Amino acid sequence: MQLASGMLLVATPELQDPNFVDTVVLLLDVNHDGALGVVLNRPTQVLVADVLEPWRDVVAEPEVLFRGGPVGTDGALAVAEVRDPQDTPVGWRPVAGRIGMVDLDTPTELVNGSLTAMRVFAGYAGWGADQLASEVEEGSWYVVSGQAGDAFRGDTSGLRRDVIRRQPGMLAWHVNRPVDPDMN
C-alpha cells in the first residue's frame, strides 16, 4: 500500500525500537522530503489543562497529552476532526477526509464547536526522504487505511490489535504473531 497522509503505520513484531514497539502511527504529511506522523497509542499522565489550559475543554477524553514520537518532544501538535469539512475553522490544515491539524496558537473560541474531537501530541515521528519506505520494505511497518475514530479512541491500549484485526486477508492473522515464529 502506498504511503500517504491519513494512512496508519502499525509496528510489526520485528520493530524493536523502544520508541515504536506496538505502536500505531497516523501519517500527517508525506512528500518527497520525508514523512511526519504521530503515535496514537501512547498516552501520558500529563493533563492537557496543565500545559495548554485554553484547550482543556476542546480535547477528547482522556484529556491528556499523548507522546507523538521521539522528535520535537518540547513542542505539541494537535490532530482534530472537523464537524463540517466545507466549513473549516481558522488554524485548520486538512490531512485526510475530516481529519486535520489545528494550530495551537489559534484562539480556542475560533475553533470550539467546529470540531468533533481533538487530541494533543507532545513530539512527533519523522522520517527523511525514502527512510520510511525503506523501513516498510524491510518489514518494520504494516501500512493500512485508517478510520477517523482511530485517532480519538478513549482507551488506546487495544488500538494496534483492533487495527490489525480489521484488515482483510492474511494481515489479520498477524494479530497474534510472535517476533520469532519458530519460538511459538
Rosetta blueprint (number, residue, H / E / L):
1 M L
2 Q L
3 L L
4 A L
5 S L
6 G L
7 M E
8 L E
9 L E
10 V E
11 A E
12 T L
13 P L
14 E L
15 L L
16 Q L
17 D L
18 P L
19 N L
20 F L
21 V L
22 D L
23 T L
24 V E
25 V E
26 L E
27 L E
28 L E
29 D E
30 V E
31 N E
32 H L
33 D L
34 G E
35 A E
36 L E
37 G E
38 V E
39 V E
40 L L
41 N L
42 R L
43 P E
44 T E
45 Q E
46 V E
47 L E
48 V H
49 A H
50 D H
51 V H
52 L L
53 E H
54 P H
55 W H
56 R L
57 D L
58 V L
59 V L
60 A L
61 E L
62 P L
63 E L
64 V E
65 L E
66 F E
67 R E
68 G L
69 G L
70 P L
71 V E
72 G E
73 T E
74 D E
75 G E
76 A E
77 L E
78 A E
79 V E
80 A E
81 E E
82 V E
83 R L
84 D L
85 P L
86 Q L
87 D L
88 T L
89 P L
90 V L
91 G L
92 W E
93 R E
94 P E
95 V E
96 A E
97 G L
98 R L
99 I E
100 G E
101 M E
102 V E
103 D L
104 L L
105 D L
106 T L
107 P L
108 T H
109 E H
110 L H
111 V L
112 N L
113 G L
114 S L
115 L E
116 T E
117 A E
118 M E
119 R E
120 V E
121 F E
122 A E
123 G E
124 Y E
125 A E
126 G E
127 W E
128 G E
129 A L
130 D L
131 Q H
132 L H
133 A H
134 S H
135 E H
136 V H
137 E H
138 E L
139 G L
140 S L
141 W E
142 Y E
143 V E
144 V E
145 S E
146 G L
147 Q L
148 A H
149 G H
150 D H
151 A H
152 F H
153 R L
154 G L
155 D L
156 T L
157 S L
158 G L
159 L H
160 R H
161 R H
162 D H
163 V H
164 I H
165 R H
166 R L
167 Q L
168 P L
169 G H
170 M H
171 L H
172 A H
173 W H
174 H H
175 V H
176 N H
177 R L
178 P L
179 V L
180 D L
181 P H
182 D H
183 M H
184 N L
